[in-house]
Amino acid sequence: MGLKIVPVELKEANAFIAEKHRHHKPVQGHRFSIGVLKDGELVGVATIGRPVARLTNPKEVLEVTRLCTDGTKNACSALYSAAARAGKELGYKKIQSFILDEENGASLKASGWQFESTSPGGQWKHTDGKPRRTDQPTCPKHKYLKVLNR
């Protein structure tokens, strides 16, 4: 039996992320979350939300904020593809995601996403007085993007 995309609640997605994600903790919120089943078992999740960067228009751009699988073949590509399809149907112009410098982006490339840039890494400055999370990777990250609607 193949892979099947299903909607999942944020609580379920975050529980999967907390158990299996290699380097990130669960997310605070989302626009929507999806899962992928194999033989009826949840083998991966993706949370899709507004862009983390403040200057990116959240009415035009979605961001895959977490994507996590148990290693099932093609699960990552299925989730990236489904997230893009849903974003397109919702009328967003673009969808983006960031991966660590050490990750190769094969699933993103297989899903038709394009490499856009590499961030320098590091922490955001504390300009608003609010404490920043310090439990996230601060290495350079590769930004991938897919145009959905013009």
N, C-alpha and C positions, 0 to 999 in steps of 0.2 A: 504494500500500500504506500502511496506517496505522501507528500507533505500537505497539510491543510492549514490555511490561515484562519484564525478565529479572533473575535474581540476578547479582550481580558480586562478586568477591572484593575485599577492602579494598585490596590492592595495585593492582588495576586501577582502582578508583574514585579512589584517591589519585593515580595517574598522570594520569588525566583532569583532576582538580582542579588539580594542579600545572601542567598545560599551559594550562588555559582559565579558571580562576576569576579574576575581576577583582580581588578584594581579600582573599581568605583563602588560607592554605596548607593542605596536606593535614591530615587528622585523625590523632590518636594511636591511636584505637581506635574500635570501633563495636559495636552489637548485631547489625546486618546492613546490607548495602548493596544497592541496586538500580540497574539501569540501564534506559535506554529506547533501543530500536532503531528506526531508520527505514530501510527497504530493506536490512536486515541490518547496518547500520552503527550503532555506538554513538554516540548524539547527546546523551546526558546521563546523569548519575549523581546519586544521593542517598545520603548516609551517615546512618544513623539510630542514635542512641546513647542513653546515659543523659543526663539533664539536666545541663547545665553548672553551674547553681546548686546549691550544696551542700544547701540546705534543701528542695529539691524531691524527693519520694519516687521513687527510681529503680525501684521495684517497681510503681508505678502510672502513671508518666509516661515517655513516650519523647520524644526531641527530634531533629528533623531538624537535624543539626549542619553539614552542607554540602549544597547543591543547586547543581548546575552543568550547564549545557547549552551547546551550540554556537549557540543561538539558534533552533533548530528550533521552529516554531509548535506550541503546546500541549504541548511536552515537559515544561515545569515543572509544569503542572497535572497531567499524567499521573503524574509522580513523586510529587507531594504526595498525590494520591488513592491511589496504590498503597501509599505508606508508611502512610497511615491505615488502609487495608483490612488490611494485614499486622499492624499494631499491634492492631487490633480482634480479629483472629483469635488473636493471641497472648495476649489477655486484659488488655491495658493499658486503663486508664481514660481516659487523655488522650494526645494527641500535641501537641507545640508546636514552634514555630520562631520565630526572631528574624531580622528583616530590617533593613537600614540605613534611616535616616531618609529618605534620598533615594529609596528604592524604594517603589513604589505598592501592592504586595501583590495585584495583579490575579490572579496565578496561585493564590494562597492563597484569595482570595475565590471564584474560579471553582470551587475544589475543596471549597467548603463550610466553610472555616475561618473563625473569627471573630476580629476584632481584640480584644485584651484590654487592652493597656496600652502605654505608652512608657517606656522606661528613661531615666534622666538622662544616661547615658553615663559616660565616665571609666574609670579603672582600678580593679581590686579592690585592697584594702589588703593589704599583706604581713603577714598575721597568723600564718602558720605557718612562716615562715623560708625557704620555698621561693621561688625566683625566679619571677616571672610573665612570661608572654610579652608582649613589647612590640611585636610585629609585626602586631597585629590592630587593626581600626578601633575607635576609642574614642568615636565619635559616639553620639548617642541611637539606640536600636534599638526597633523596633515588635515586640511579642510577639503572635503569632497562635496560636490554640488550636483544637483540635477534640476534642469529647467523643466517646469511642469506646464505652465501656461504663460503666454506672452501678454 
